[in-house]
Amino acid sequence: RILKFHWHSPGKSEARIHSKVRQLRVPYVPELLHSAAINGDHDRDGGVVGEVLLMENAGESVSSVFEESSSLPGFRIADIFAGYAHTLLAAAEGDRSVFVLHRDISTNNLMVRGGSTPFVIDWGCGLIVNNDEDRIAATTAMVGTAVYMSIRVLQGSRNRSLIDDLESLFLVLVHCLWRKYGKPTDRFDALWQGNLNKDQVLGTRMLWLGSKAMFIKGMGLSNCPSELERLATGLYDCLFPADIDNYSIIEKLEDPRLNKVNAAKLLAVFETAIGGSSAATRSFMAKMKCLSGLREFVDKCRQSADKESNIGRSVQASLSKKRKAEGNTSGSNPKKPFHPQ
């Protein structure tokens, strides 16, 4: 079990956010067994509030999985990251009336239990937003761990969305890969060891991720499992499309990635990373628990979108028939089209 104590400002109870995520049936979030506020309610007015949380065991950090001498096979680690992606997608997209952003994805908040079950913990920086069809949250707070913050957050954008959590997930993966398989450099040592301020982190990141070629060269991977290398480059392509200037776009209405995360494309990245298209490979991928869960979620979202689209087309067809009927005259007079005013 995990026992955690922390201080939070009024209205920022981690237990409340954690409970909301569990209520939304978001996968891979540990059960919250007990929580209590110190010297008052969770969200009392004034000052800070102490809070204790007791959660089910979530295992070890994802960075520990990479550091162990008997590291998991590449396809297993890719499957675990598919579980993390599923969690973030489900929190941000799984319910039409409310969504939750984590906002502090890091190596310390991504856990693995038993070498196969992922967990996303520490929802204390999370944000619950109601009734926003665009799935964009406006906030003035810059929260999170600097080395894993998205470029948009480091630039000072006041808008948050799923794309920021996914970019943090990508950064956790590449950090773990670089530490395990990468070539040490002074620049990367300073970046990942937390020796740079936020402006320096932003400058280093923009140089490194400015192009796919620079990204691959900067990683300097050697002996990296092919599944994980494919996953890293696939996520780069998914998060930083070549036709979008990701580094100068920080306003809500100017960044098309903010409210248009392509879940099907993200799923394809994991499927391509883990295997190919042969029947044997498809059978193998079907055994990947997290990948299968992500696929089911994406299919459900696709069916829901198709249903809404069909309903829309049905309504339009009914209106069209009604208008035609209203435009018809009785007897032998020719039919006249209906022209709405």
Buried (B, 14 or more C-beta within 10 A) or exposed (E): EBEBEEEBEBEBBBBBBBBBBBEBEBBBBBEBEEBEBEEEEBBEEEEEBEBBBBBEEBBBBBBBBBEEEEBBEBBBBBBBBBBBBBBBBBBBBBBEEBBBBBBBBBBBBBBBBEBBBBBBBBBBBBBBBEEBEEBBBEBEEBBBBBBBBBBBBBBEBBBBBBBBBBBBBBBBBBBBBBBBBBEEEEEBEBBBEEEBEBEEBBEBBBEBBBEEEEBBEBBBBEEBBEBBBBBBBBBBEBBBBEEEEBBEBBEBEEBEBBBEBEBEEBBBBBBBBBBEEEEEEEEBBEEBBBBBBBBEBBEEBEEEEEEEEEEEEEEEEEEEEEEEEEEEEEEEEEEEEEEEE
